[in-house]
Each structure stands twice: as C-alpha cells, then as structure tokens.
Amino acid sequence: MIKAKWIYPCVPNPASRQCEYKSAALEIEFGIAKDGRVPFVIVRQASQFGIYDEYAVNAIKLASPFPPVPDDLSKKGIPILARFNYVLESYSLTNLLR
C-alpha cells in the first residue's frame, strides 16, 4: 500500500537549475493503531535530501488507513521501522522498501 503511493522525485540543483535524481536511504518509524489509523510518523534517520524524506512520509500517510491490527498480533497497535531506499541505476529509477 505504501509503495503504491511512494514517488521518486528529482532534486533541484541550484547551480545548474537542472532536476537530478540521487540515490539515498532513510528510516521512518510509524505506528498502526488497532483500527488501522497511523497515529505517528517519525523520520528516525534522514536522507541527505529533504524532499526524499518528505515523499516517504507522505506515502505512509496517503496509504492509511491500513487494515485493522489482529488481536493475536496486538491489543493496541504496532510500531513499524521501515527503511526507504531510493536507488539510481544506470537506466532506471527504483524505489525499494524494506
């Protein structure tokens, strides 16, 4: 659900005024409440490009609500730590979520 909302934006280069794609990684912690809502989203390890952090946070928010958390998994909700990787390959742009 998150990957469907996640976009690989370009990073504006102030010197050349070109829009460039970069490789980057970040970690985000977020919670899924019992009813599937997302009560918090925190960037735990930022990438060096704020636009990538912003787009990853927005993907989580846009993907919610998630399915309800089953009782056998948790009575309250669950925290999730996700790593977002923006990978620039020679001929393609790839988003990897782990």
Secondary structure, DSSP 8 states (H G I E B T S, - for coil): -HHHH-----EE-TTT--EE---EEEEEEEEEETTS----EEEEE--S-HHHHHHHHHHHHHH-S-----TTT-SSEEEEEEEEEEEE-SS-EEEEE-
